[in-house]
């Protein structure tokens, strides 16, 4: 099996990834990435194992020195106990040390940046959330990103065709 690494692209271990926020890289420039733990209830972990998670419309907010994930959707499974109420889009606390929280709060307040969720994944049987400190893209930036992405795909096709012909 031949694996090509073209222009700094690496193959990722995708078996640990649960959900990815594809809209984040389209709408924002990611300046820094941070790994955070997330406080979950038991039924949420079961929903995550069943891959019933969506990060598309979610965002991260700082409130009273804590950081929260708001708007993420974890759908409860059909066979879970119906006695307790389960809010699929409840606010979930993120677990970071105080130094990281202070750094994030400072960057958001001083530089006018935002914090967005990038991906949810497993790490040593724990659910982790990768958050990014980001700056919003303008419309022309989005078009430029699309052109670069299309060109990268076209380059890969050209390389594959040349390798196939040789």
TORRO-963838 format. One record per residue: residue in one letter; y, z, x of N, C-alpha, C, O in turn. Coordinates in pm, 1 decimal. Each point is the difference from the previous one (the first is absolute). Layout:
  aa      n.c2      n.c3      n.c1     ca.c2     ca.c3     ca.c1      c.c2      c.c3      c.c1      o.c2      o.c3      o.c1
   A         Y         Z         X         Y         Z         X         Y         Z         X         Y         Z         X
...
END
This chain:
  aa      n.c2      n.c3      n.c1     ca.c2     ca.c3     ca.c1      c.c2      c.c3      c.c1      o.c2      o.c3      o.c1
   X    -118.1       0.0      84.6     118.1       0.0     -84.6     123.5       0.0      88.4      11.1      82.0      91.2
   X      80.1    -171.6    -116.7     121.6     -13.8      79.0     116.6      62.8     -74.9      29.6     -38.5    -113.2
   X      36.9     135.8     176.5     115.7      64.6     -59.4     121.6     -38.3      82.4       4.1      23.5     120.8
   X      94.5     -82.3    -186.2     121.3     -42.2      69.4     109.9     102.7     -19.9      21.3      48.7    -111.0
   X      47.4     -16.4     217.6     117.4      86.5      -7.2     119.8     -86.2      36.6      26.6     -23.7     117.8
   X      44.6     -22.3    -217.7     110.8     -92.5      21.4     132.2      73.0     -23.8      17.8      67.8    -101.2
   X      72.5     -82.7     194.7     136.0      53.1     -12.1       2.1     149.5     -33.1      75.4      42.4     -87.6
   X    -156.9      37.7     156.4       5.4     144.2     -16.3     -67.1      52.8    -125.3      11.2     119.1     -29.1
   X     -80.8    -203.5     -46.3     -67.7      48.0    -119.1    -131.7      63.2      39.9     -73.8     -54.0      82.4
   X      44.8     169.2    -141.9    -125.4      68.6      27.4     -79.4      12.9    -129.3      57.8       8.7    -108.3
   X    -188.1      -7.5     119.7     -81.1      21.6    -119.2      -1.4     149.5     -29.3     -20.3      81.3      90.2
   X      42.1     -44.9    -218.2       5.3     140.3     -39.5    -133.7      41.4     -58.7     -73.3     -81.8     -55.6
   X      43.0     210.1      68.9    -117.7      54.9     -63.3      36.0      25.9    -145.5      60.6     102.3     -31.8
   X     -97.1    -193.5     -55.9      44.7       7.3    -138.7     -88.7      86.3     -88.7      32.6      19.8    -117.0
   X    -142.7      31.7     168.2     -87.0      78.0     -86.2      58.8     136.3     -35.4     -41.4      59.4     -99.6
   X     135.9      -8.1     177.0      61.4     128.8     -28.6     125.1     -11.7     -86.1      48.7     101.3     -50.2
   X       3.9    -219.9      31.8     122.4     -18.5     -76.5     -32.6       3.0    -149.5     -91.9     -67.3     -46.8
   X     169.3     146.6     -26.2     -20.1      15.1    -143.7      94.6     -91.2     -76.4     -42.9     -77.1     -85.8
   X     172.8      85.9     117.5     100.4     -80.7     -69.8     113.5     -32.3      96.4      32.0      78.5      89.3
   X      28.0    -195.3    -108.9     109.9     -44.8      85.1     116.7     -40.8     -90.2     -19.5     -63.3    -103.8
   X     139.5     100.2     144.7     120.7     -38.7     -71.5      53.4    -128.2      64.2      81.5       5.5      92.0
   X    -127.6    -120.8    -140.9      39.3    -128.3      57.6     147.3     -30.7     -24.3      63.1     -69.9      79.3
   X      -9.3     120.9    -186.6     138.8     -24.9     -34.0      95.1      66.4     101.1     113.9     -43.8      16.0
   X    -160.3     148.2      51.4      84.9      73.4      93.8      45.3     -87.5     115.8     117.9       1.0      35.3
   X    -209.2     -76.6      24.4      37.8     -83.5     113.8      81.2    -121.2     -44.0      70.7     -60.1      80.8
   X     -80.5      24.3    -207.1      80.0    -111.3     -51.9     144.2      42.4     -25.3      92.2     -78.3      23.2
   X     -71.6     200.0     -70.0     132.5      46.7     -39.5      73.1      81.0     106.7     120.7      21.2     -11.5
   X    -192.2      25.1     116.7      60.5      89.7      97.8     -37.1     -38.0     142.8    -105.8     -57.9      24.7
   X     194.9      91.6      69.6     -32.1      -0.7     142.4     -55.6     138.3      31.3      69.2      99.6     -21.0
   X    -191.3     -90.8      70.2     -61.1     128.8      32.2      42.0      37.2     142.3     -34.1     -70.1      95.3
   X     107.6     179.8     -81.1      49.9      41.8     130.7     -93.3      99.2      68.0     -12.7      -0.6     122.4
   X     -52.8      86.3    -201.2     -87.8     102.0      55.8    -110.0      30.6    -100.1      23.3      -1.3    -120.9
   X    -143.5      28.9     171.2    -112.8      34.1     -86.7     -46.3     141.5      32.2      -8.7      38.8     116.5
   X     -21.1      38.1    -221.5     -43.6     138.5      15.5    -121.1      23.4     -88.9      -5.3     -48.2    -113.2
   X     -91.5     122.0     164.9    -118.5      35.9     -77.1      22.0     135.7     -66.0      40.7      95.6      66.1
   X     -67.4     -87.2    -195.9      18.5     124.3     -74.2    -124.8      30.6     -81.1     -67.7     -90.4     -49.1
   X      38.4     218.2      35.9    -105.2      43.1     -90.8      56.3      -1.0    -141.1     121.1     -11.4     -18.8
   X    -207.0      23.2     -79.0      44.8      -2.9    -139.4     -79.3     103.5     -79.2    -121.6      11.3      15.6
   X     191.7      64.7    -101.2     -64.5     102.4     -81.5     -57.2     -67.4    -124.2      72.8     -60.8     -78.4
   X    -205.3      72.5      61.9     -68.7     -65.5    -112.2     -84.2     100.5     -76.3     -40.9     102.7      54.2
   X      15.5    -133.3    -180.0     -94.3      77.1     -80.6    -136.1     -69.0       8.0     -10.4    -114.0      45.4
   X     -92.6     183.7     -89.5    -136.0     -52.4      11.2     -20.6    -131.9     -70.9     -62.9     -90.4      55.0
   X     114.6      77.4    -176.3     -17.9    -123.8     -75.6      71.0    -116.2      67.4     -42.2    -114.8     -13.7
   X     150.4     143.5      86.8      72.4    -105.2      70.1     -82.4     -54.1     117.1      -0.2    -120.1      26.9
   X     -69.1     210.1      41.8     -84.3     -43.8     110.7    -111.6     -90.1     -52.0     -34.2     -99.7      63.5
   X     -22.4     134.5    -179.1    -103.5     -84.5     -59.5      56.5    -136.7     -37.6     -66.0    -102.0      19.5
   X     186.5      99.8     -72.7      64.7    -126.4     -33.4      27.6     -83.2     124.5     -12.5    -122.4      -2.2
   X      50.1     189.4     110.8      25.8     -70.7     126.0    -129.8     -57.4      55.3      -1.3    -113.0      49.0
   X    -106.9     188.2     -56.0    -129.2     -51.4      46.8     -42.4    -124.6     -78.5     -66.8     -88.4      53.5
   X     106.4      82.8    -181.0     -31.3    -116.1     -84.0     104.7    -110.8      15.8      -6.3    -101.5     -69.3
   X     103.0     120.8     161.0     106.2     -97.2      30.0      88.4     -29.9    -120.6      43.0    -113.8     -18.7
   X     -16.0     214.0     -62.1      88.0     -16.5    -116.4     138.4      56.1      33.6      49.1      92.2     -65.0
   X      12.6    -151.2     169.3     128.8      46.4      51.4      96.3    -116.8       8.3     -39.4    -112.6      30.3
   X     166.8     140.5     -57.6     102.4    -102.8      12.6     126.1      62.8      60.1      50.0     100.7     -49.9
   X       0.6    -161.4     157.6     120.9      47.4      67.1     119.7     -92.7     -24.0     108.0      24.9      53.4
   X    -124.8    -128.7    -130.7      99.7    -106.6     -11.1     138.2      50.5     -41.7      98.6     -36.2      64.2
   X     -87.7     115.5    -165.4     129.4      46.0     -50.9      35.3     140.8      47.6      92.7      60.5     -53.9
   X    -162.6      -7.4     151.9      24.0     137.2      42.9     107.0       8.3     108.1      31.0     -98.5      67.0
   X      24.2     217.0     -51.7     100.4      25.6     102.5      -9.9     145.5      44.2     -67.0      80.9     -64.1
   X     134.4     -48.4     174.4      -2.6     134.1      56.7     138.8      60.1     -14.6     100.7     -65.7      26.3
   X     -96.7     192.6     -68.8     128.1      67.3     -21.9      -0.6     135.9      68.5    -101.9      69.0       3.0
   X     218.2     -31.2      52.3      17.3     130.5      62.9      65.9      91.5    -101.0     102.7     -34.8     -58.4
   X    -162.3     153.7      37.1      54.3      95.3     -96.1     -17.7     141.4      53.3    -112.9      46.7      15.1
   X     222.9      21.8      13.5      -0.6     139.1      45.8     -88.4      21.2     121.7     -77.6      95.5       4.5
   X      88.4    -182.4      93.1     -74.5      15.9     123.6    -146.1     -41.7      -7.0     -73.2      18.4      97.3
   X      29.3     -73.3    -208.0    -136.1     -51.6     -13.2       7.2    -149.1     -29.5     101.0     -51.3     -48.1
   X    -210.7     -16.3      78.2      -6.0    -144.2     -22.3    -109.1     -28.1    -103.3    -111.3      51.6       9.7
   X     145.5    -134.5    -108.7     -89.8     -27.3    -111.5     -22.1    -149.7     -16.8      89.4     -81.0      24.5
   X    -211.2      46.0     -67.0     -34.5    -136.9     -37.7      13.8     -10.7    -151.3     -65.4      73.1     -74.4
   X     150.1    -164.0      29.5      28.9     -13.1    -142.5     -38.5    -140.6     -46.4      28.7     -99.5      66.7
   X     -93.6      94.2    -181.6     -28.7    -129.0     -62.3    -130.2     -65.7      41.1     -30.6    -109.0     -48.3
   X     -46.9     170.7     134.9    -129.6     -60.4      33.4     -95.6      24.8    -116.5       8.8     102.6     -67.5
   X     -98.4    -195.0      44.9     -89.3       7.3    -113.7    -142.7      17.7      47.5     -55.2     -87.6      66.5
   X      -5.4     201.9    -100.7    -142.4      23.9      25.5     -64.2      17.2    -136.6      21.1     101.1     -67.0
   X     -98.2    -198.6      26.8     -60.5       0.3    -133.3    -121.9      91.3      -2.5     -89.3     -14.3      83.5
   X      84.1     109.1    -179.4    -118.4      86.5      -9.4    -121.1     -79.8     -49.3      13.3     -93.3     -79.3
   X    -128.8     131.3     127.0    -122.6     -67.6     -42.2     -35.6      38.7    -142.8      40.8     105.6     -48.3
   X    -115.8    -189.7     -18.1     -32.1      20.1    -141.6     -90.3     121.3     -22.4       8.6      63.3    -105.2
   X     -94.5     -29.5     200.7     -97.7     106.6     -20.6      48.5     137.1      46.5     -78.8      94.6       2.4
   X     205.2     -81.2      34.4      53.4     128.6      45.5      32.1      87.1    -120.8      32.8     -51.5    -106.9
   X     -42.2     183.3     123.6      22.9      98.6    -104.8     131.5     -27.9     -73.1     104.8     -12.6      63.4
   X    -109.9       3.2    -195.0     117.1     -33.2     -81.2      82.2     123.4     -38.6     107.5     -14.8     -58.1
   X    -155.4     136.5      88.9      67.7     122.1     -43.2     136.6      17.9      64.1      93.1      47.7     -64.9
   X     -80.0     -85.4     191.3     128.4      17.4      67.9      78.5    -130.8      -4.6     -57.4    -108.6       6.5
   X     188.1     120.8     -17.7      85.3    -118.5      -1.5       8.8     -58.7     139.7      14.2      72.6      98.4
   X     -22.5    -202.7     -90.9       5.9     -68.6     128.5     112.3    -101.9      -4.2      -5.8     -97.7     -74.7
   X     107.8     121.3     155.4     115.3     -89.2       6.6     -21.4     -95.6     116.5       3.2      41.9     115.7
   X     -24.9    -168.9    -144.4     -33.2     -98.6     103.0     116.3     -25.6      94.8     -21.8     -40.0     114.3
   X     145.0      62.3    -159.6     116.2     -29.0      84.5      76.4     127.2      37.8     121.7      -4.4      18.3
   X    -189.9     114.6      -6.7      68.7     125.5      31.8      59.5      -3.6     140.7     -39.2     -81.5      83.5
   X     134.2     171.2     -59.2      63.4      11.6     131.0     -94.3      75.7      92.7     -49.1     107.5     -34.4
   X      24.1    -164.7     152.9     -93.0      61.4      95.4      74.5      38.4     127.3      78.5     -78.3      53.6
   X    -104.1     199.9      -6.1      66.9      48.7     120.1     -65.5     -60.2     123.9    -122.3     -11.7       7.6
   X     205.3     -26.2      89.1     -50.0     -51.7     126.7       3.0     111.6     103.7      90.4      83.5       0.8
   X    -190.0     -83.6      85.9     -15.0     104.6     100.0      45.2     -50.0     136.0     -66.0     -82.6      63.1
   X     179.6     134.3     -19.4      56.0     -32.0     131.7      47.0     130.6      62.3      29.3      95.8     -71.5
   X     -21.8     -91.1     204.9      54.5     121.1      59.9     152.5      -2.7     -10.2      60.4    -104.5     -24.1
   X       0.1     221.3      42.8     143.8      14.9     -25.1      84.3     -88.5      91.0     105.6     -48.2     -41.1
   X    -150.9      26.6     163.8      74.1     -84.9      93.3       6.3    -143.2     -51.6     104.9     -64.0       6.9
   X    -217.0      13.4     -58.7      -3.3    -135.7     -55.4      87.2     -10.4    -125.5      69.5     -99.7     -19.3
   X     -73.4     202.3     -65.3      81.1      -0.1    -121.6     148.2      -2.8      35.8      76.6     -77.3     -57.5
   X     -36.2     161.7     152.6     141.2       3.5      40.4      44.6    -134.2      57.5     111.0     -45.9     -26.8
   X    -197.9     -16.5     105.8      31.5    -130.3      57.4      19.4    -104.7    -109.9      95.3     -77.9       3.9
   X    -185.7      76.5    -101.4       9.6     -96.1    -110.9     125.2      23.3     -82.9      70.8     -94.8     -34.1
   X     -43.2     220.5       1.7     117.7      31.9     -80.8     126.7     -42.1      73.5      90.8     -56.3     -61.2
   X     -83.4      82.4     190.7     116.9     -39.0      78.2      21.0    -149.7       1.8     112.5     -47.1     -16.5
   X    -219.7     -28.8      36.5      12.1    -146.5       4.5      40.4     -57.0    -135.4      78.4     -94.7      -6.6
   X    -131.5     151.7    -101.6      32.8     -49.6    -133.6     146.3      29.0     -32.4      69.7     -85.7     -54.2
   X     -22.8     206.3      87.2     137.4      36.6     -34.7     103.2     -66.2      90.6     101.9     -48.6     -49.0
   X    -126.0      45.6     179.8      98.6     -52.6      93.3       0.9    -152.2       5.3     107.0     -60.9      -2.6
   X    -221.9      -0.4       9.9      -7.9    -143.8      21.6     -14.5     -80.0    -128.8       3.7    -123.0       2.8
   X     -20.0     191.4    -115.4     -12.7     -70.8    -127.4    -130.9     -74.0     -14.8      -6.2    -101.3     -69.7
   X     -98.3     149.9     133.9    -131.6     -63.6      -8.9     -76.3      57.3    -118.6      46.2      93.7     -65.0
   X    -161.1    -149.5      37.7     -84.6      48.0    -108.1    -141.4      22.1      52.0     -38.1     -53.0     104.4
   X     -38.8     131.6    -178.3    -139.0      27.4      37.3     -88.9     -63.0    -106.2      18.0      24.4    -119.3
   X    -113.8    -105.4     162.9     -88.1     -67.0     -95.0    -145.9      19.4      39.9     -30.6       9.0     118.9
   X     -60.5      -2.4    -216.9    -142.7       7.2      31.8     -51.0    -138.4      40.1      32.3     -99.7     -64.5
   X    -111.7      94.3     170.9     -52.2    -127.5      48.0    -147.0     -18.5     -34.3     -38.8    -104.0     -53.3
   X     -43.8     204.9      83.6    -142.4     -13.7     -29.1     -64.0     136.7     -17.0      50.3     101.2      48.8
   X    -161.3    -101.1    -118.5     -80.3     119.6     -23.5    -135.6     -27.1      61.5     -58.9    -105.1     -25.2
   X       7.6     197.9     105.6    -125.8     -25.2      69.5     -74.9     130.4      27.7      56.3     108.9     -11.1
   X    -183.9    -121.8      47.4     -84.2     113.2      36.9       8.5      22.9     149.8      -1.0     -95.2      78.0
   X       9.4     221.1     -37.7      -6.2      35.4     141.0     -76.0     132.2      10.4      49.7     104.8     -41.3
   X    -169.9    -111.2      96.7     -87.0     117.5      12.8     -17.5      71.2    -134.2      20.7     120.9      -9.9
   X     -58.4    -195.7     -91.9     -25.1      50.3    -135.3     121.5      62.8     -66.4     -15.1      78.0     -94.1
   X     132.2    -109.4     139.6     123.0      44.6     -63.3      83.2    -122.6     -36.9      -2.1    -101.5      69.7
   X      74.7     112.6    -179.6      85.0    -110.2     -43.8     134.9      14.0      69.4      63.2     105.5      -6.1
   X     -20.1    -210.8      71.2     128.3      -1.2      69.8      87.0    -110.1     -59.3     -50.0    -102.1     -47.2
   X     180.3     124.8      50.5      96.8     -97.5     -47.2      88.8     -38.8     116.8      58.8      86.1      65.4
   X     -49.2    -215.1     -39.5      90.8     -47.6     103.8     133.0     -30.9     -67.3       8.6     -84.9     -88.7
   X      95.7     156.5     133.1     132.4     -24.3     -54.5      85.1     -66.0     107.1     -24.1      16.9     119.5
   X     122.0     -90.7    -162.9      85.9     -70.9      93.9     146.6      29.7     -25.4      44.8       6.3    -114.5
   X      29.2      12.0     223.0     144.7       8.7      -9.1      48.6    -143.4       4.4     -29.3     -72.8      94.8
   X     103.7      31.5    -197.2      28.8    -141.5     -15.7     145.3     -26.4     -37.0      72.0      86.4     -49.9
   X     -33.3    -209.7      76.8     132.3     -49.7     -36.9     -22.2    -119.5     -91.5     -84.1     -85.3      28.5
   X     157.9      78.6    -137.0     -17.7    -106.5     -98.2      36.4    -136.7      54.7      92.2     -13.4      80.5
   X    -166.1     -89.3    -125.2      27.5    -137.3      40.0      93.8     -64.8    -100.9      -3.2      30.4    -119.2
   X      85.3    -118.8     169.1      82.9     -83.6     -86.5     -82.5    -123.3     -38.8    -109.3     -21.4      52.4
   X     161.9     -57.8    -142.8     -72.9    -116.3     -49.6     -30.4    -100.0     111.2    -110.0     -54.9       5.4
   X     207.0      30.8      83.9     -23.9     -96.7     106.9    -101.8      52.2     100.6     -71.7     -78.8      61.7
   X      64.3     212.4     -44.1    -101.0      58.0      87.6    -140.3     -23.2     -55.4     -94.3     -27.4      74.3
   X      82.8      38.9    -206.7    -130.4     -21.9     -63.9     -44.9    -144.6      18.4    -117.2     -26.4      26.6
   X     211.9     -67.8     -40.9     -34.2    -140.7      19.7     -42.4     -26.1     143.2     -94.6     -74.9      24.4
   X     164.2     136.3      70.5     -33.5     -15.2     141.7    -140.9      53.1      27.2     -77.1     -62.3      72.9
   X      43.7     177.7    -131.7    -133.7      57.5      17.0    -107.3     -92.6     -56.1    -106.2     -16.3      60.0
   X     134.2     -44.0    -175.2     -94.6     -94.1     -60.4     -24.3    -119.9      91.7    -113.7     -44.7      15.3
   X     220.2      -7.0      45.4     -13.7    -114.5      90.4     -85.8      36.7     120.5     -86.1     -78.1      40.6
   X     108.5     196.3      17.2     -79.2      44.8     114.9    -146.3      16.0     -38.1     -89.2     -37.4      76.1
   X      65.1      93.1    -193.9    -136.7      20.5     -46.5     -70.8    -134.3     -21.0    -114.7     -17.5      41.1
   X     183.7     -76.3    -105.2     -57.8    -132.7     -23.0     -29.2     -71.5     132.1    -102.6     -66.6      13.2
   X     192.1      80.1      83.8     -20.1     -63.6     129.8    -118.8      61.6      72.9     -75.7     -71.8      65.3
   X      58.1     202.6     -75.2    -114.7      65.8      63.8    -131.6     -50.4     -60.5     -97.2     -22.2      72.2
   X      94.4       4.6    -203.4    -119.9     -52.6     -66.6     -26.9    -142.9      44.9    -114.3     -36.8      27.0
   X     219.1     -42.8     -19.3     -14.4    -139.8      42.9     -49.8      -8.4     144.4     -83.7     -84.4      31.8
   X     135.3     172.3      56.7     -47.1       2.1     139.6    -148.7      32.4       6.9     -73.7     -60.9      77.6
   X      29.6     157.2    -159.1    -142.2      35.9      -2.1     -85.0    -118.5     -44.6    -107.5     -23.3      55.5
   X     154.4     -51.8    -155.1     -74.4    -118.6     -46.0     -10.0    -104.2     110.3    -105.5     -60.0      20.3
   X     215.8      38.7      50.8       0.9     -99.6     107.9     -98.4      40.1     109.0     -75.8     -83.5      49.5
   X      76.9     211.4     -11.9     -90.1      47.9     106.2    -145.1     -14.2     -43.8     -84.9     -42.6      78.3
   X      56.0      78.2    -203.8    -137.3     -12.3     -51.2     -46.3    -145.9       1.8    -112.3     -29.6      40.9
   X     199.5     -60.7     -85.5     -35.1    -141.7      -0.5     -25.2     -52.6     141.3     -93.1     -77.7      20.8
   X     174.0     118.5      75.7     -19.0     -44.6     138.6    -130.6      53.7      56.9     -71.4     -71.1      70.7
   X      39.5     199.2    -102.3    -125.6      57.0      48.2    -120.0     -68.2     -65.3    -103.0     -20.5      64.2
   X     116.8     -14.6    -192.2    -108.3     -66.2     -72.8     -23.8    -140.2      54.8    -114.7     -43.7      10.4
   X     221.5     -26.9      24.7     -11.2    -136.6      50.8     -55.6      -4.8     142.0     -59.6    -100.3      39.1
   X      78.2     206.6      38.5     -48.6       0.2     139.9    -141.6      39.1       6.8     -57.3       5.6     108.8
END
